[in-house]
Amino acid sequence: MKLYSAPMPAPNPRRVRIAAAEKGIALDEVMLDLRARAHRSPEHLARNSLGQVPVLELDDGTTIAETVSICRYLDALHPEPPLFGRTPLEQAQVDMAIRRVETQLGEPVKMYWRHAHPATAALLTQYKDYGASNREGLDRAMAWFDRELADGRAFVAGDTFTMADIAAVTILDFGTLIGMAPLGDDTTADRTNARAWYARIAARPSYAA
């Protein structure tokens, strides 16, 4: 297998690296230069018609795009430790958590990056007021996230580290990188549980992937 990817700070390829690290999978990773638009080359568009990374290419040439789909495939090939739950209930809970993390936390980060950050100004028409408004949206989402973790659970979907934690930490790290400060600081009262969760995730060896 070969993973067409991109280095930090690209959050989606990092999700696959973390998942692989959790399972002890060594990936043959081909880094594409996104600034040079390598992901829009004819060669890469043949792998993924949307021109995105990551893309997992199997030994027979079959390609799998979309981060969660790639991680599901790796999870099925290497079931231990499971990242998507063991029982039907756990699997539904992980799916629910991934979806909520991506919509509640991921959308304001993505919209701020697209419409308010100077690094994307040359790539598309920006609506800066709308982009800036996503700071408030992320603040509301982080308050929700903190309340979700207030029941004493160790991880996003329960007591086991899952793909939902990988999705959340990569979103929050990217949000931090672009200046949104999703975790606040020690004086931000409605982020206490989120910061404790984050510390648990950051302590895992896979976090450095």
C-alpha positions, -999 to +999 in steps of 0.1 A: +000+000+000+011+035-008-003+067+009-003+099-012-002+125+015+011+158+027+032+169+057+021+190+086+001+211+090-023+193+067-048+178+091-064+150+070-032+131+061-022+134+098-054+115+108-043+086+087-008+087+102-022+087+137-045+058+130-016+038+114+006+046+144-020+034+168-020+001+150+017-002+143+012+000+106+042+013+086+029+032+056+048+039+024+040+076+023+045+098-007+044+135+002+028+159-023+038+195-024+004+212-019+019+247-024+031+236-058-004+222-066+009+187-069-024+174-058-040+190-089-016+172-113-031+149-139-014+120-121-030+127-088-064+136-103-063+100-118-061+087-082-087+111-068-109+131-091-114+158-064-076+163-062-074+159-025-051+141-001-048+116+014-053+088-011-045+052-003-033+032-033-036-006-029-011-031-044-036-038-073-039-001-081-073+005-064-075+038-047-094+049-016-099+086-008-116+103+022-098+101+055-124+082+075-128+056+047-090+050+046-089+046+083-119+022+082-100+001+057-069+000+079-091-008+109-106-038+090-072-051+079-057-047+114-086-050+139-065-044+170-069-020+186-103-011+171-107+026+162-144+023+152-158+003+181-164-034+186-202-038+191-229-024+169-237+001+197-201+012+200-197+015+162-229+037+161-215+059+189-182+063+172-199+073+140-221+097+158-191+113+176-171+116+143-200+133+126-206+157+155-169+166+158-166+173+121-197+194+119-195+213+152-158+218+155-146+212+120-169+235+101-160+268+119-123+260+116-127+252+079-147+284+072-123+306+091-094+291+072-111+296+039-126+331+044-105+349+070-069+335+070-044+354+048-028+321+036-059+313+015-067+348+002-051+342-032-069+308-037-105+319-036-129+348-030-130+355+007-159+368+026-139+381+056-168+391+078-183+357+075-149+341+080-143+361+112-177+352+125-166+316+128-145+324+158-177+328+178-191+297+162-160+277+174-164+292+209-199+279+210-188+245+197-160+242+222-184+250+251-206+221+238-175+199+235-165+206+270-200+198+283-199+165+264-167+155+283-181+166+317-195+131+324-160+118+332-154+098+300-118+095+290-123+099+253-148+115+229-169+084+223-165+067+257-137+051+276-117+039+246-096+059+222-112+060+187-113+077+154-135+104+170-105+114+191-083+115+161-108+137+142-111+161+171-074+165+179-064+172+143-092+198+140-082+215+172-045+215+164-052+230+130-075+256+146-047+265+170-022+268+141-044+293+123-049+314+154-084+304+166-072+292+200-099+266+204-087+254+238-085+289+253-061+292+283-062+284+320-087+311+326-112+298+301-137+281+324-157+262+298-127+244+283-114+226+314-127+192+304-115+197+268-080+206+280-079+176+302-090+154+273-064+171+250-036+164+275-045+127+274-044+126+236-012+146+234+005+121+258-001+092+234+029+082+212+007+084+181+001+121+186+035+129+171+026+112+138 
